[in-house]
């Protein structure tokens, strides 16, 4: 999608602080972190939200969660714990209409974080 912020980041048109990349997934540090570790994990395929996921995306979703596990280990937060969040739709706080997951860690978390 040509106007999508995350698609532009994936293509390298907008700079990011990349922490992980493979054939299916791109992950980078959030520019407005809510915790010491705050990474956005996005599929390279443009999907607007979880509502747009189809059965053909089943393998892709698995790849995303395997990437999240690898990123948590690489960043040293796998043993202490981390939170994975997806906001689906504007009322839920989704501000970029490209499916993405927040990996948040590095602090003791309460219920109110995002």
N, CA, C and O atoms as CSV, one atom per row, in Angstrom:
chain,resi,resn,atom,element,x,y,z
A,1,UNK,N,N,0.861,-1.179,0.000
A,1,UNK,CA,C,0.000,0.000,0.000
A,1,UNK,C,C,0.901,1.233,0.000
A,1,UNK,O,O,1.773,1.360,0.860
A,2,UNK,N,N,0.704,2.123,-0.933
A,2,UNK,CA,C,1.661,3.194,-1.137
A,2,UNK,C,C,1.645,4.295,-0.084
A,2,UNK,O,O,2.657,4.977,0.078
A,3,UNK,N,N,0.555,4.501,0.632
A,3,UNK,CA,C,0.505,5.569,1.633
A,3,UNK,C,C,0.711,5.071,3.063
A,3,UNK,O,O,0.615,5.860,4.003
A,4,UNK,N,N,0.986,3.806,3.244
A,4,UNK,CA,C,1.083,3.214,4.573
A,4,UNK,C,C,2.454,3.494,5.203
A,4,UNK,O,O,3.493,3.183,4.620
A,5,UNK,N,N,2.437,4.077,6.386
A,5,UNK,CA,C,3.669,4.386,7.110
A,5,UNK,C,C,4.535,3.149,7.307
A,5,UNK,O,O,5.738,3.192,7.049
A,6,UNK,N,N,3.943,2.049,7.760
A,6,UNK,CA,C,4.738,0.851,8.026
A,6,UNK,C,C,5.260,0.218,6.741
A,6,UNK,O,O,6.364,-0.325,6.734
A,7,UNK,N,N,4.500,0.275,5.665
A,7,UNK,CA,C,5.004,-0.231,4.381
A,7,UNK,C,C,6.229,0.577,3.949
A,7,UNK,O,O,7.191,0.017,3.423
A,8,UNK,N,N,6.194,1.887,4.170
A,8,UNK,CA,C,7.337,2.736,3.825
A,8,UNK,C,C,8.544,2.413,4.704
A,8,UNK,O,O,9.677,2.434,4.223
A,9,UNK,N,N,8.320,2.117,5.979
A,9,UNK,CA,C,9.414,1.725,6.872
A,9,UNK,C,C,10.012,0.403,6.397
A,9,UNK,O,O,11.233,0.270,6.318
A,10,UNK,N,N,9.171,-0.568,6.082
A,10,UNK,CA,C,9.639,-1.872,5.608
A,10,UNK,C,C,10.489,-1.722,4.350
A,10,UNK,O,O,11.511,-2.393,4.209
A,11,UNK,N,N,10.073,-0.845,3.434
A,11,UNK,CA,C,10.801,-0.626,2.180
A,11,UNK,C,C,12.069,0.200,2.370
A,11,UNK,O,O,12.868,0.319,1.441
A,12,UNK,N,N,12.271,0.776,3.565
A,12,UNK,CA,C,13.442,1.602,3.808
A,12,UNK,C,C,13.268,3.044,3.375
A,12,UNK,O,O,14.237,3.802,3.361
A,13,UNK,N,N,12.056,3.438,3.023
A,13,UNK,CA,C,11.789,4.809,2.606
A,13,UNK,C,C,11.743,5.761,3.795
A,13,UNK,O,O,11.983,6.959,3.650
A,14,UNK,N,N,11.437,5.226,4.959
A,14,UNK,CA,C,11.434,5.982,6.218
A,14,UNK,C,C,12.367,5.237,7.163
A,14,UNK,O,O,12.251,4.020,7.307
A,15,UNK,N,N,13.296,5.947,7.814
A,15,UNK,CA,C,14.243,5.260,8.702
A,15,UNK,C,C,13.564,4.679,9.944
A,15,UNK,O,O,12.565,5.203,10.436
A,16,UNK,N,N,14.142,3.580,10.429
A,16,UNK,CA,C,13.669,2.959,11.663
A,16,UNK,C,C,14.859,2.344,12.378
A,16,UNK,O,O,15.932,2.167,11.801
A,17,UNK,N,N,14.649,2.027,13.622
A,17,UNK,CA,C,15.671,1.344,14.413
A,17,UNK,C,C,15.316,-0.141,14.422
A,17,UNK,O,O,14.670,-0.636,15.345
A,18,UNK,N,N,15.751,-0.836,13.377
A,18,UNK,CA,C,15.387,-2.239,13.169
A,18,UNK,C,C,16.004,-3.122,14.244
A,18,UNK,O,O,17.170,-2.962,14.608
A,19,UNK,N,N,15.193,-4.067,14.751
A,19,UNK,CA,C,15.693,-5.060,15.701
A,19,UNK,C,C,15.603,-6.477,15.153
A,19,UNK,O,O,16.238,-7.389,15.682
A,20,UNK,N,N,14.803,-6.672,14.078
A,20,UNK,CA,C,14.643,-8.012,13.519
A,20,UNK,C,C,14.055,-7.907,12.122
A,20,UNK,O,O,13.231,-7.037,11.839
A,21,UNK,N,N,14.498,-8.816,11.247
A,21,UNK,CA,C,13.898,-8.907,9.928
A,21,UNK,C,C,14.106,-10.307,9.385
A,21,UNK,O,O,15.180,-10.892,9.530
A,22,UNK,N,N,13.072,-10.833,8.761
A,22,UNK,CA,C,13.180,-12.068,8.001
A,22,UNK,C,C,12.317,-11.912,6.752
A,22,UNK,O,O,11.899,-10.800,6.427
A,23,UNK,N,N,12.053,-12.983,6.066
A,23,UNK,CA,C,11.304,-12.940,4.817
A,23,UNK,C,C,9.873,-12.418,5.002
A,23,UNK,O,O,9.299,-11.833,4.083
A,24,UNK,N,N,9.307,-12.632,6.187
A,24,UNK,CA,C,7.894,-12.334,6.429
A,24,UNK,C,C,7.633,-11.153,7.366
A,24,UNK,O,O,6.571,-10.533,7.311
A,25,UNK,N,N,8.599,-10.850,8.220
A,25,UNK,CA,C,8.373,-9.954,9.358
A,25,UNK,C,C,9.463,-8.887,9.432
A,25,UNK,O,O,10.628,-9.142,9.126
A,26,UNK,N,N,9.061,-7.695,9.843
A,26,UNK,CA,C,9.992,-6.603,10.118
A,26,UNK,C,C,9.640,-6.070,11.505
A,26,UNK,O,O,8.467,-5.850,11.809
A,27,UNK,N,N,10.654,-5.864,12.343
A,27,UNK,CA,C,10.416,-5.357,13.699
A,27,UNK,C,C,11.368,-4.202,13.983
A,27,UNK,O,O,12.537,-4.226,13.597
A,28,UNK,N,N,10.839,-3.192,14.667
A,28,UNK,CA,C,11.637,-1.999,14.952
A,28,UNK,C,C,11.175,-1.366,16.265
A,28,UNK,O,O,10.064,-1.607,16.736
A,29,UNK,N,N,12.066,-0.546,16.843
A,29,UNK,CA,C,11.747,0.113,18.108
A,29,UNK,C,C,10.691,1.184,17.879
A,29,UNK,O,O,10.738,1.930,16.901
A,30,UNK,N,N,9.736,1.241,18.805
A,30,UNK,CA,C,8.691,2.263,18.763
A,30,UNK,C,C,9.325,3.622,19.036
A,30,UNK,O,O,10.190,3.730,19.906
A,31,UNK,N,N,8.914,4.659,18.313
A,31,UNK,CA,C,9.494,5.989,18.516
A,31,UNK,C,C,8.920,6.702,19.748
A,31,UNK,O,O,9.455,7.721,20.184
A,32,UNK,N,N,7.834,6.165,20.302
A,32,UNK,CA,C,7.252,6.701,21.536
A,32,UNK,C,C,7.046,5.549,22.517
A,32,UNK,O,O,5.910,5.170,22.800
A,33,UNK,N,N,8.149,4.988,23.039
A,33,UNK,CA,C,8.033,3.796,23.884
A,33,UNK,C,C,7.300,4.073,25.196
A,33,UNK,O,O,7.415,5.149,25.781
A,34,UNK,N,N,6.544,3.067,25.636
A,34,UNK,CA,C,5.843,3.154,26.914
A,34,UNK,C,C,6.571,2.351,28.000
A,34,UNK,O,O,6.134,2.308,29.150
A,35,UNK,N,N,7.680,1.719,27.619
A,35,UNK,CA,C,8.482,0.919,28.547
A,35,UNK,C,C,9.906,0.866,27.986
A,35,UNK,O,O,10.127,1.221,26.828
A,36,UNK,N,N,10.871,0.427,28.800
A,36,UNK,CA,C,12.253,0.349,28.307
A,36,UNK,C,C,12.407,-0.478,27.027
A,36,UNK,O,O,13.249,-0.162,26.186
A,37,UNK,N,N,11.610,-1.524,26.876
A,37,UNK,CA,C,11.593,-2.306,25.641
A,37,UNK,C,C,10.209,-2.138,25.026
A,37,UNK,O,O,9.198,-2.509,25.622
A,38,UNK,N,N,10.183,-1.577,23.835
A,38,UNK,CA,C,8.911,-1.409,23.111
A,38,UNK,C,C,9.215,-1.548,21.626
A,38,UNK,O,O,9.744,-0.634,20.993
A,39,UNK,N,N,8.875,-2.699,21.093
A,39,UNK,CA,C,9.163,-3.039,19.707
A,39,UNK,C,C,7.850,-3.270,18.968
A,39,UNK,O,O,6.921,-3.872,19.505
A,40,UNK,N,N,7.785,-2.787,17.739
A,40,UNK,CA,C,6.642,-3.042,16.867
A,40,UNK,C,C,7.018,-4.151,15.898
A,40,UNK,O,O,8.066,-4.096,15.255
A,41,UNK,N,N,6.164,-5.149,15.798
A,41,UNK,CA,C,6.392,-6.282,14.909
A,41,UNK,C,C,5.307,-6.236,13.845
A,41,UNK,O,O,4.118,-6.281,14.161
A,42,UNK,N,N,5.718,-6.146,12.579
A,42,UNK,CA,C,4.761,-5.996,11.484
A,42,UNK,C,C,5.026,-7.033,10.394
A,42,UNK,O,O,6.179,-7.345,10.098
A,43,UNK,N,N,3.968,-7.561,9.803
A,43,UNK,CA,C,4.177,-8.427,8.642
A,43,UNK,C,C,4.600,-7.570,7.455
A,43,UNK,O,O,4.173,-6.422,7.331
A,44,UNK,N,N,5.428,-8.121,6.595
A,44,UNK,CA,C,5.820,-7.394,5.388
A,44,UNK,C,C,4.643,-7.280,4.414
A,44,UNK,O,O,4.579,-6.342,3.618
A,45,UNK,N,N,3.733,-8.219,4.479
A,45,UNK,CA,C,2.517,-8.142,3.669
A,45,UNK,C,C,1.582,-7.122,4.309
A,45,UNK,O,O,1.344,-7.169,5.515
A,46,UNK,N,N,1.056,-6.210,3.516
A,46,UNK,CA,C,0.124,-5.230,4.077
A,46,UNK,C,C,-1.217,-5.893,4.371
A,46,UNK,O,O,-1.890,-6.413,3.481
A,47,UNK,N,N,-1.574,-5.855,5.632
A,47,UNK,CA,C,-2.894,-6.278,6.112
A,47,UNK,C,C,-3.334,-5.146,7.035
A,47,UNK,O,O,-2.601,-4.786,7.956
A,48,UNK,N,N,-4.494,-4.589,6.811
A,48,UNK,CA,C,-4.912,-3.397,7.556
A,48,UNK,C,C,-5.078,-3.640,9.054
A,48,UNK,O,O,-4.669,-2.807,9.863
A,49,UNK,N,N,-5.670,-4.768,9.430
A,49,UNK,CA,C,-5.905,-5.061,10.844
A,49,UNK,C,C,-6.209,-6.545,10.989
A,49,UNK,O,O,-6.279,-7.273,9.999
A,50,UNK,N,N,-6.390,-6.984,12.221
A,50,UNK,CA,C,-6.775,-8.377,12.441
A,50,UNK,C,C,-8.083,-8.712,11.734
A,50,UNK,O,O,-8.303,-9.858,11.342
A,51,UNK,N,N,-8.944,-7.722,11.572
A,51,UNK,CA,C,-10.211,-7.960,10.877
A,51,UNK,C,C,-10.014,-8.324,9.412
A,51,UNK,O,O,-10.917,-8.883,8.789
A,52,UNK,N,N,-8.862,-8.018,8.859
A,52,UNK,CA,C,-8.580,-8.286,7.448
A,52,UNK,C,C,-7.777,-9.569,7.241
A,52,UNK,O,O,-7.491,-9.933,6.101
A,53,UNK,N,N,-7.413,-10.254,8.309
A,53,UNK,CA,C,-6.661,-11.500,8.203
A,53,UNK,C,C,-7.552,-12.562,7.577
A,53,UNK,O,O,-8.720,-12.704,7.939
A,54,UNK,N,N,-6.985,-13.303,6.634
A,54,UNK,CA,C,-7.743,-14.380,6.003
A,54,UNK,C,C,-7.083,-15.724,6.319
A,54,UNK,O,O,-5.999,-15.776,6.900
A,55,UNK,N,N,-7.741,-16.784,5.936
A,55,UNK,CA,C,-7.193,-18.118,6.174
A,55,UNK,C,C,-5.850,-18.300,5.479
A,55,UNK,O,O,-5.013,-19.069,5.952
A,56,UNK,N,N,-5.633,-17.614,4.379
A,56,UNK,CA,C,-4.350,-17.727,3.690
A,56,UNK,C,C,-3.206,-17.085,4.484
A,56,UNK,O,O,-2.037,-17.296,4.161
A,57,UNK,N,N,-3.532,-16.312,5.509
A,57,UNK,CA,C,-2.523,-15.663,6.354
A,57,UNK,C,C,-2.146,-16.493,7.578
A,57,UNK,O,O,-1.377,-16.037,8.425
A,58,UNK,N,N,-2.680,-17.701,7.674
A,58,UNK,CA,C,-2.446,-18.558,8.835
A,58,UNK,C,C,-0.953,-18.776,9.088
A,58,UNK,O,O,-0.498,-18.644,10.224
A,59,UNK,N,N,-0.197,-19.104,8.062
A,59,UNK,CA,C,1.242,-19.337,8.222
A,59,UNK,C,C,1.948,-18.035,8.607
A,59,UNK,O,O,2.840,-18.036,9.455
A,60,UNK,N,N,1.551,-16.944,7.992
A,60,UNK,CA,C,2.149,-15.643,8.297
A,60,UNK,C,C,1.992,-15.287,9.770
A,60,UNK,O,O,2.942,-14.814,10.395
A,61,UNK,N,N,0.809,-15.507,10.330
A,61,UNK,CA,C,0.598,-15.202,11.744
A,61,UNK,C,C,1.503,-16.048,12.626
A,61,UNK,O,O,2.027,-15.562,13.628
A,62,UNK,N,N,1.688,-17.299,12.264
A,62,UNK,CA,C,2.628,-18.139,13.001
A,62,UNK,C,C,4.042,-17.591,12.927
A,62,UNK,O,O,4.759,-17.583,13.927
A,63,UNK,N,N,4.451,-17.132,11.744
A,63,UNK,CA,C,5.791,-16.544,11.569
A,63,UNK,C,C,5.959,-15.309,12.445
A,63,UNK,O,O,7.034,-15.083,13.002
A,64,UNK,N,N,4.900,-14.508,12.570
A,64,UNK,CA,C,4.957,-13.313,13.413
A,64,UNK,C,C,5.225,-13.706,14.860
A,64,UNK,O,O,6.079,-13.111,15.517
A,65,UNK,N,N,4.508,-14.698,15.356
A,65,UNK,CA,C,4.672,-15.069,16.761
A,65,UNK,C,C,5.995,-15.786,17.030
A,65,UNK,O,O,6.539,-15.678,18.129
A,66,UNK,N,N,6.516,-16.507,16.052
A,66,UNK,CA,C,7.858,-17.075,16.197
A,66,UNK,C,C,8.882,-15.932,16.251
A,66,UNK,O,O,9.828,-15.982,17.036
A,67,UNK,N,N,8.690,-14.910,15.419
A,67,UNK,CA,C,9.578,-13.743,15.446
A,67,UNK,C,C,9.511,-13.041,16.795
A,67,UNK,O,O,10.541,-12.622,17.322
A,68,UNK,N,N,8.321,-12.906,17.359
A,68,UNK,CA,C,8.180,-12.266,18.675
A,68,UNK,C,C,8.984,-13.033,19.713
A,68,UNK,O,O,9.677,-12.428,20.531
A,69,UNK,N,N,8.900,-14.334,19.689
A,69,UNK,CA,C,9.667,-15.163,20.631
A,69,UNK,C,C,11.170,-14.939,20.453
A,69,UNK,O,O,11.893,-14.804,21.440
A,70,UNK,N,N,11.640,-14.899,19.221
A,70,UNK,CA,C,13.067,-14.672,18.943
A,70,UNK,C,C,13.507,-13.293,19.420
A,70,UNK,O,O,14.582,-13.146,20.001
A,71,UNK,N,N,12.682,-12.293,19.176
A,71,UNK,CA,C,13.009,-10.925,19.584
A,71,UNK,C,C,13.085,-10.827,21.098
A,71,UNK,O,O,14.006,-10.209,21.632
A,72,UNK,N,N,12.129,-11.428,21.795
A,72,UNK,CA,C,12.143,-11.409,23.267
A,72,UNK,C,C,13.427,-12.043,23.799
A,72,UNK,O,O,14.031,-11.535,24.744
A,73,UNK,N,N,13.837,-13.144,23.193
A,73,UNK,CA,C,15.078,-13.799,23.625
A,73,UNK,C,C,16.276,-12.909,23.323
A,73,UNK,O,O,17.137,-12.724,24.183
A,74,UNK,N,N,16.346,-12.357,22.121
A,74,UNK,CA,C,17.454,-11.498,21.723
A,74,UNK,C,C,17.586,-10.271,22.630
A,74,UNK,O,O,18.696,-9.836,22.940
A,75,UNK,N,N,16.457,-9.725,23.048
A,75,UNK,CA,C,16.473,-8.526,23.897
A,75,UNK,C,C,16.590,-8.866,25.384
A,75,UNK,O,O,16.638,-7.968,26.225
A,76,UNK,N,N,16.636,-10.152,25.706
A,76,UNK,CA,C,16.856,-10.576,27.081
A,76,UNK,C,C,15.657,-10.415,27.999
A,76,UNK,O,O,15.823,-10.244,29.207
A,77,UNK,N,N,14.452,-10.469,27.445
A,77,UNK,CA,C,13.263,-10.285,28.283
A,77,UNK,C,C,12.415,-11.545,28.379
A,77,UNK,O,O,11.388,-11.547,29.056
A,78,UNK,N,N,12.832,-12.616,27.710
A,78,UNK,CA,C,12.000,-13.819,27.676
A,78,UNK,C,C,11.767,-14.420,29.056
A,78,UNK,O,O,10.677,-14.926,29.322
A,79,UNK,N,N,12.760,-14.378,29.941
A,79,UNK,CA,C,12.598,-15.033,31.239
A,79,UNK,C,C,11.842,-14.171,32.249
A,79,UNK,O,O,11.114,-14.707,33.084
A,80,UNK,N,N,11.998,-12.854,32.189
A,80,UNK,CA,C,11.295,-11.978,33.140
A,80,UNK,C,C,9.857,-11.716,32.726
A,80,UNK,O,O,8.996,-11.459,33.568
A,81,UNK,N,N,9.602,-11.781,31.423
A,81,UNK,CA,C,8.244,-11.590,30.937
A,81,UNK,C,C,8.097,-10.380,30.042
A,81,UNK,O,O,8.858,-9.415,30.124
A,82,UNK,N,N,7.110,-10.460,29.198
A,82,UNK,CA,C,6.816,-9.379,28.271
A,82,UNK,C,C,5.344,-9.450,27.897
A,82,UNK,O,O,4.676,-10.463,28.104
A,83,UNK,N,N,4.864,-8.357,27.345
A,83,UNK,CA,C,3.475,-8.260,26.936
A,83,UNK,C,C,3.417,-8.088,25.419
A,83,UNK,O,O,4.224,-7.357,24.846
A,84,UNK,N,N,2.472,-8.755,24.775
A,84,UNK,CA,C,2.239,-8.607,23.346
A,84,UNK,C,C,0.834,-8.058,23.175
A,84,UNK,O,O,-0.134,-8.629,23.679
A,85,UNK,N,N,0.730,-6.942,22.458
A,85,UNK,CA,C,-0.550,-6.255,22.311
A,85,UNK,C,C,-0.835,-6.001,20.834
A,85,UNK,O,O,0.063,-5.665,20.062
A,86,UNK,N,N,-2.086,-6.165,20.462
A,86,UNK,CA,C,-2.558,-5.759,19.142
A,86,UNK,C,C,-3.784,-4.896,19.341
A,86,UNK,O,O,-4.736,-5.306,20.005
A,87,UNK,N,N,-3.767,-3.708,18.771
A,87,UNK,CA,C,-4.928,-2.830,18.784
A,87,UNK,C,C,-5.618,-2.980,17.438
A,87,UNK,O,O,-5.000,-2.773,16.394
A,88,UNK,N,N,-6.890,-3.337,17.457
A,88,UNK,CA,C,-7.630,-3.582,16.217
A,88,UNK,C,C,-8.725,-2.527,16.067
A,88,UNK,O,O,-9.755,-2.588,16.738
A,89,UNK,N,N,-8.492,-1.569,15.188
A,89,UNK,CA,C,-9.463,-0.516,14.930
A,89,UNK,C,C,-9.192,0.751,15.726
A,89,UNK,O,O,-8.494,0.735,16.740
A,90,UNK,N,N,-9.752,1.829,15.248
A,90,UNK,CA,C,-9.499,3.146,15.846
A,90,UNK,C,C,-9.945,3.237,17.298
A,90,UNK,O,O,-9.235,3.817,18.120
A,91,UNK,N,N,-11.099,2.679,17.632
A,91,UNK,CA,C,-11.581,2.755,19.013
A,91,UNK,C,C,-10.687,1.978,19.976
A,91,UNK,O,O,-10.698,2.241,21.179
A,92,UNK,N,N,-9.916,1.026,19.460
A,92,UNK,CA,C,-8.987,0.252,20.296
A,92,UNK,C,C,-7.622,0.920,20.368
A,92,UNK,O,O,-6.746,0.463,21.102
A,93,UNK,N,N,-7.433,1.994,19.616
A,93,UNK,CA,C,-6.163,2.707,19.650
A,93,UNK,C,C,-5.244,2.417,18.480
A,93,UNK,O,O,-4.085,2.829,18.505
A,94,UNK,N,N,-5.716,1.723,17.455
A,94,UNK,CA,C,-4.879,1.472,16.289
A,94,UNK,C,C,-4.737,2.765,15.504
A,94,UNK,O,O,-5.724,3.291,14.989
A,95,UNK,N,N,-3.518,3.283,15.408
A,95,UNK,CA,C,-3.287,4.558,14.725
A,95,UNK,C,C,-2.677,4.371,13.342
A,95,UNK,O,O,-2.791,5.256,12.494
A,96,UNK,N,N,-2.030,3.234,13.100
A,96,UNK,CA,C,-1.497,2.919,11.774
A,96,UNK,C,C,-2.272,1.702,11.277
A,96,UNK,O,O,-2.276,0.652,11.918
A,97,UNK,N,N,-2.916,1.854,10.144
A,97,UNK,CA,C,-3.759,0.779,9.624
A,97,UNK,C,C,-2.923,-0.240,8.835
A,97,UNK,O,O,-3.098,-0.434,7.632
A,98,UNK,N,N,-2.022,-0.869,9.562
A,98,UNK,CA,C,-1.201,-1.994,9.082
A,98,UNK,C,C,-1.080,-2.890,10.296
A,98,UNK,O,O,-0.621,-2.447,11.349
A,99,UNK,N,N,-1.478,-4.127,10.168
A,99,UNK,CA,C,-1.423,-5.064,11.281
A,99,UNK,C,C,-0.063,-4.989,11.962
A,99,UNK,O,O,0.974,-5.061,11.302
A,100,UNK,N,N,-0.071,-4.845,13.278
A,100,UNK,CA,C,1.184,-4.832,14.021
A,100,UNK,C,C,0.942,-5.233,15.466
A,100,UNK,O,O,-0.164,-5.121,15.994
A,101,UNK,N,N,2.001,-5.696,16.077
A,101,UNK,CA,C,1.972,-6.134,17.465
A,101,UNK,C,C,3.028,-5.366,18.235
A,101,UNK,O,O,4.123,-5.122,17.730
A,102,UNK,N,N,2.695,-4.987,19.458
A,102,UNK,CA,C,3.635,-4.324,20.348
A,102,UNK,C,C,4.222,-5.370,21.283
A,102,UNK,O,O,3.475,-6.100,21.935
A,103,UNK,N,N,5.546,-5.457,21.361
A,103,UNK,CA,C,6.221,-6.261,22.375
A,103,UNK,C,C,6.740,-5.261,23.396
A,103,UNK,O,O,7.570,-4.409,23.078
A,104,UNK,N,N,6.247,-5.369,24.620
A,104,UNK,CA,C,6.566,-4.399,25.667
A,104,UNK,C,C,7.140,-5.133,26.860
A,104,UNK,O,O,6.591,-6.141,27.304
A,105,UNK,N,N,8.260,-4.617,27.383
A,105,UNK,CA,C,8.916,-5.284,28.510
A,105,UNK,C,C,9.915,-4.334,29.156
A,105,UNK,O,O,10.065,-3.179,28.759
A,106,UNK,N,N,10.588,-4.866,30.163
A,106,UNK,CA,C,11.652,-4.108,30.811
A,106,UNK,C,C,11.219,-3.369,32.049
A,106,UNK,O,O,12.008,-2.631,32.641
A,107,UNK,N,N,9.973,-3.555,32.454
A,107,UNK,CA,C,9.456,-2.922,33.658
A,107,UNK,C,C,8.315,-3.782,34.184
A,107,UNK,O,O,7.695,-4.535,33.434
A,108,UNK,N,N,8.046,-3.664,35.470
A,108,UNK,CA,C,6.886,-4.354,36.046
A,108,UNK,C,C,5.639,-3.662,35.532
A,108,UNK,O,O,5.508,-2.445,35.665
A,109,UNK,N,N,4.746,-4.399,34.963
A,109,UNK,CA,C,3.572,-3.811,34.320
A,109,UNK,C,C,2.319,-3.971,35.149
A,109,UNK,O,O,2.072,-5.018,35.748
A,110,UNK,N,N,1.551,-2.928,35.167
A,110,UNK,CA,C,0.232,-2.979,35.753
A,110,UNK,C,C,-0.770,-3.225,34.642
A,110,UNK,O,O,-0.386,-3.544,33.517
A,111,UNK,N,N,-2.019,-3.082,34.939
A,111,UNK,CA,C,-3.047,-3.303,33.936
A,111,UNK,C,C,-3.121,-2.167,32.930
A,111,UNK,O,O,-3.463,-2.398,31.770
A,112,UNK,N,N,-2.807,-0.939,33.346
A,112,UNK,CA,C,-2.903,0.201,32.450
A,112,UNK,C,C,-1.537,0.518,31.873
A,112,UNK,O,O,-0.644,0.995,32.574
A,113,UNK,N,N,-1.389,0.246,30.590
A,113,UNK,CA,C,-0.119,0.525,29.940
A,113,UNK,C,C,-0.340,1.157,28.584
A,113,UNK,O,O,0.255,2.193,28.286
A,114,UNK,N,N,-1.163,0.573,27.771
A,114,UNK,CA,C,-1.449,1.131,26.446
A,114,UNK,C,C,-2.919,1.402,26.317
A,114,UNK,O,O,-3.370,1.875,25.274
